[in-house]
Amino acid sequence: MPVSQVRAIPITGLPEIVSGDDLGELIVGQSVANSEPVSDGDLIVVAQKIVSKSEGAVLSISQQDPTSEATKLADEIGKDARLVQIILDQSRRVVRAVPGVLIVETHHGFICANAGVDQSNIEDTDLVTTLPEDSDRSAQLIQEAVSDRTGCKIGVLVSDTFNRPWREGSINVAIGVAGFDPLHDLRGMIDDYDREMTTSVVSLADEVASAAQLVMGESGRVPAAIVRGVEWEPGDYAAGRLLRPAGRDLFR
Amino acid sequence: MPVSQVRAIPITGLPEIVSGDDLGELIVGQSVANSEPVSDGDLIVVAQKIVSKSEGAVLSISQQDPTSEATKLADEIGKDARLVQIILDQSRRVVRAVPGVLIVETHHGFICANAGVDQSNIEDTDLVTTLPEDSDRSAQLIQEAVSDRTGCKIGVLVSDTFNRPWREGSINVAIGVAGFDPLHDLRGMIDDYDREMTTSVVSLADEVASAAQLVMGESGRVPAAIVRGVEWEPGDYAAGRLLRPAGRDLFR
């Protein structure tokens, strides 16, 4: 099996995204405008921020009416009670509360800072974006829009940058997937000496998200990228497949 | 600032690595043979496995004489006591012991399964590779060898695939770096609306390792790759920079 190169291609020139925008249409248009049209086998990585904006997953801080629980927690960590209310509304449980930051498990099951509620790269300082309510559905809609317009067999990831235990620095990970298996299962494969592989399951989707981040950056200027040349298995999967059940999590 | 593409280029055709091999020389040779010679600005990712082999970081299971501590632990988790001895020798502490697996903190400070001791992709089933004793030094030697031969300004990462809390699937991360800052610090940068960025520090090295893994795979056949087109800051840094001090680890 020949090993091909993998390319991360930034989708530059996207307009400011507003509620109701068809991201699939915009991505296809810009990929053509940039002379790198979407092709068969591409994985398209789209930043959570523009997915949330396109879906209107935007809340006003000033319109929140915090509960006493939110107010108490906000006092403890020195954060705006209305913002804490928004974070709690997005969360299943609080994992850890420290000055300025709530580590929570979101309703989707993602463990991350402030439930992914984000004030950056949004014009009105009263507004925050929240994670898409169903980020797999978000990915699926983009995948269908791109496939309809191009006829190409592609996969889509919605990504966000998360911090993690033990290691410094955030990395970009997949919070929604459509059209491909986010895990690459090597169990049963043999190594070069005919022995079964021990490192068995690779998070293909998270590695693709990280590769995309190298061209997307954090400024918000490049909120999508094509990752081309990766081998993947088509199929209907959800990002929940990337969540390690607590009972199988040796690190907890 | 224009956003360029990023490419992950597999370094195919490397020979079976044995103790004493000059990896820098071999990588330069194969990159030329593959018509993708090392260029200014490249980050070269080298799998731990071949670094360990080249440094003779290989141990014989049968020659181990396990302590009573290792024997007791081996009984508990159903693992060969001699292998457990090797793992303990590589470790500062055991984080968790479960059937078949020891999660440890290595002497370097990495938290990973079985201290990175690996039986796959090595011909003699009595032998295991251990992580390089000083993986930054390993990276530095490769960087010097490549720079000397090519005159190019490059960075080098030694990588390994680690599992992690909360999320399924291993990802490739940097365990040794040379020549560049493994973190990309965005603190103080402003977003598109003139507000300071909140997500502040990105693990550039881990994202590069993940991008490289997309062409390196797990079979051992492609144990090195060039990642081209990434912007990075030159400098003398160590992979220890990627270790989050326990006191600052909100997730512990």
Interface residues (C-beta under 8 A of the other chain):
Chain A: V3 S4 Q5 V6 R7 A8 I9 P10 T12 V95 R96 V98 V101 I103 I111 A113 D118 Q119 S120 N121 I122 E123 T125 T161 N163 R164 P165 W166 R167 E168 G169 S170 I171 N172 V173 P182 L183 H184 L186 M189 D191 D192 Y193 R195 M197 T198 T199 V201 V202 S203 L204 A205 D206 E207 V208 S210 A211 Q213 L214 V215 G217 E218 S219 G220 R221 V222 V227 G229 V230 R241 L242 L243 R244 D249 L250 F251 R252
Chain B: V3 S4 Q5 V6 R7 A8 I9 P10 T12 V95 R96 V98 V101 I103 I111 A113 D118 Q119 S120 N121 I122 E123 T125 T161 N163 R164 P165 W166 R167 E168 G169 S170 I171 N172 V173 P182 L183 H184 L186 M189 D191 D192 Y193 R195 M197 T198 T199 V201 V202 S203 L204 A205 D206 E207 V208 S210 A211 Q213 L214 V215 G217 E218 S219 G220 R221 V222 V227 G229 V230 R241 L242 L243 R244 D249 L250 F251 R252
